[in-house]
Amino acid sequence: MYVAGTIYNTVTMFSRNSATVELTIAQIWRDGVGGVDGLDGASSIAISPDEKHLYTSGRDDDAVAVFSRSIPSADLEIVKTGSLDPVTVGTNPTYVITITNNSTSTATTNVQIKDKLPPGTTLVFAEAIGGSCAGTTDITCTFSTLAAEASSTAQSWSKSTQARPEC
């Protein structure tokens, strides 16, 4: 979250803990400090459509200050659980994959889980909570976003068509 400070000629960036909703000051830009200019009378803020820049109008400077934003990357963790080996003919092995975003930023682009079914099995059904799955032996589950500190799951059910040796 960003706040323009008209009286103190500042822009303050806050970070938010998604679990507690607590705000913490992450950075302060002040007119005339550290090479910052154009914030005298800072009065409004806009983010560029690609989210890479922050624009602030400096009413008393009659200027627009532009700041580059670094977009934090997500820290994704994937855990797969499921049927034990060996899979016997005619059984329906089930696999559950949990994806967790361990970062403080939302993962917004190309969040995917890719999995390959074991040899000798055919896909019966696959679904993703908050997403969609496609494929037959190579399964890809896609999520449009994954919020900070959130998890989602993908499940697949398959049918064993041949015995596999024990691992």
N, C-alpha and C positions, 0 to 999 in steps of 0.2 A: 504494500500500500504506500502511496506517495501523498504528501501533504505540502502545499505551497504556503510559506510563511511570509505574508505581505509586510508585516512590521519588522521582522528580523531579516528579511531579504534572503530567505532560505528555501530549500526543498529538502524535506526529510523523508527518507525511505525507511519503512518499518517492515519487519518480517513477522509472520503470524504462525504460531504453533497451531496446527490444525486440530490437535487433540484438546487443548485447553483454550484456544482462541485468544491467547495472550499475545499482545503486540510487544515487540522489542525494537528499539532503534537500531537499524543496521548501518545507516550512513546519513550524514548531513552535508549538503553542499551550501556554502554561504558566499554571497556576492563579494568579490574582492579577496577571497581566501583561496590559496592553492591554484591560482590561475582561472578561477571561475568568474565569469562576467555575464551580465544580462539578467541578474536576479533582483535588481533593485525594484521593490514593489511586486515581487513574485505573486501572481494572482490566479493562474490557472495552469493545468497540467493536461497533457494528452500523450498517449502512447501510440507509436506508429503501428499500422496494421500488421507488420511482420514482428512486432514486439521487440525490435532491436534498438529503438530509440525512444527517449523521453523528451518531450518538448515542453518548455515552461515559458510563459510570457512574463516579461519584466516590465510592468506598467510604467514605472518611473525611469527606466532605462530606454523605454520605447524599443524593446528588443525581444527576440526569442532566443532562449538558451537551449542548446541541444546536447543531450548526454547519451552516450552509448550505454546500452544495457547488456549485461552478460546474462544469458538465459541458462539457469542451472540445469544440468542434465539429471535424468532420473537414475536411480540406483535400483535396478530390478533384480529380484531373486526368484528363481524357479525351483520348485520341489515337486518331484513326480512320485506318486505312490500307486500301488496297484497289485494285481494278482501276482502270486509267487510262481517261480519256476519250479518244476516243469509245468507247462500248460498241457493239459490232456485233451485229446480229440473230443469235440462236442461240448466243451466247457465254454463259458462266455467270460473271458478275462475283461476286467474293468480297470481303466487307468484314470487317475485324477491328477491333474497338474494344477498347482496353485502358483500364481504369479503375484508377488508382493512388491509394491513400490516403497522402498525403504528411505526415500529421500524426502525433502521438504517441498519439492515441486511436483506438479502434475505432469505425468507423461502424456503428451498430446499427439504425437505422430508415430505411426508405424509400430504400435505396440502389438507384437505377435508372439505366439507360442508355436513352435514347429516341432512335430513329433513323428516318428516313423513307427508303424506297427511292427511287432515281431514277425519274422517269417512264418508262414503257415497260418496266418490269421487274416480274416477279412472283416472290414468295418461294418458294423451293424448300425451304429448311431454315434454322432459326436455333437456336443453342444458346449457353448461357452456362456457363462453368466455375464451379461453386459457386453457380449460380443457375438461373433459368428464363426463357424468352422466350415472348412471346405477340404476336399481331398478324399482319397480312398485308402491308400497305404501310407502316403506322406500327408499328414494332416497339418493344416495351418489354421490356427484360431486367431482372429484379429479383434482388437479392442480399440474403440475410437479414442478413449482416454482412460487413464488410470490415476486416480487422485493420489496425492501425497499420503503416505502411510496407509494406503488401502490395499486390499487383496481382491482377487477374482479367481475363478476356477474354470477349467475346461475339463470335460469328462468325455471318454470314449468307451464304447462297448464294442467288442469284437467277438467273432466266433472262430474257434480253433478248428482248422480243417485238416491238420496233420499234427502228429506228435512231435515234440521237440526234445532233443536229448537234454538231460539235466545239466545245469551250468555248474 
